[in-house]
Amino acid sequence: MSYDKINNAMRRALELALLGPAHGVNPQVGTVILNAEGEIIAEGWHKGAGTPHAEVDALSKLSEVPRGATAVVTLEPCNHTGRTGPCAQALIAAGIGTVIYAADDPGDASAGGAATLRAAGIEVVSGVMREQAEEQARVWLTANRRKRPFVTLKWATSIDGRAAAEDRTSKWISGPESRADAHRRRSEADAIMVGTGTVIADDPELTARKPDGSLYEHQPLRVVVGERELEPTYRVFNSDAQTIQLRTHSLHGILEALWQEGIKHVFVEGGPTLASHFARLGLVDEFIIYQAPMLLGGSRLAIGDVGVSNIADAKHIEFAETYMLGNDIFIRARANKKAGN
């Protein structure tokens, strides 16, 4: 089979993966089944916890699997029984001749599907479009490799880095396109986190809302960090989503506790004390920044002390995406581990 047909099939599998939910404990996975001529004869994707995995979903579209069929999958087929059975065994039972996948499964229990397939006499090819697949599945892969939730740190600032005017007002720094994008990203996370100072100062609701004001179907868990007492009248405690308050100074402990509860992705929205603490400890996996075309000046910075005393100690980040979002500049960046962060 030609490289073009294989790559085209993997591109389609990656498109299918995005049809599944971004939130939850399971990864977004897509699968296509090819016949011996390299034509797509079935497609599938994972639709959420407890539903068939992508490979099984694709196989279910076929009354029988033709001889010489190939399964093209974005992630190494799983090798364990959870709420559904192991995909490696399903592919073996279906009579698939070849399995091509992009990214290796880092899970302690779920990894090993490739070895199981090879032991059953199935040809296995790994690493096809690995870079694209790992970028697309970075949240799930990073969380499982580090055994803690993937941490996104988000802020909106003026072009000079201020999160509020000197009188503390901040509504609205970013434009409507940026706000809509931020709410969509909230809806894809498992939890959204702020400090008690932000709750007291801004009384945020911390829900994920569509541009028309209605709520997204999935609402992230609202996590408030800090020891200050909060009145139940704050909007973060309304009935639109679940809220917990964690009274601890240990961010490592908080992430460990959330990981044990099945939280894979935490969206940290501040304020500056909490944001600085995450950055100082090197716990930020990705930065989402909206920069508005305005100057505010003053002392209300989006982030404070991150443990840098001179330029040699700077925490370097790597831009992954930058583009205009309405009148704002959107930046997605990740910590540059090669630079010693």
Secondary structure, DSSP 4 states (H G I P E B T S, - for coil): --HHHHHHHHHHHHHHHTTS-SSSSSPP-EEEEE-TTS-EEEEEE--STTSPPHHHHHHTT-SSPPTT-EEEEEEPPP-S-SSS--HHHHHHHHT--EEEEEE----TTT--HHHHHHHTT-EEE--TTHHHHHHHTHHHHHHHHHTS-EEEEEEEEETTSBSS-TTS--TTSS-HHHHHHHHHHHHTSSEEEEEHHHHHHH------B-TTSPBPSS-PEEEEESSS---TTSGGGSTTS-EEEE--S-HHHHHHHHHHTT--EEEE---HHHHHHHHHTT--SEEEEEEES----SS-BS----S--SGGG---EEEEEEEEETTEEEEEEEE-GGGT-
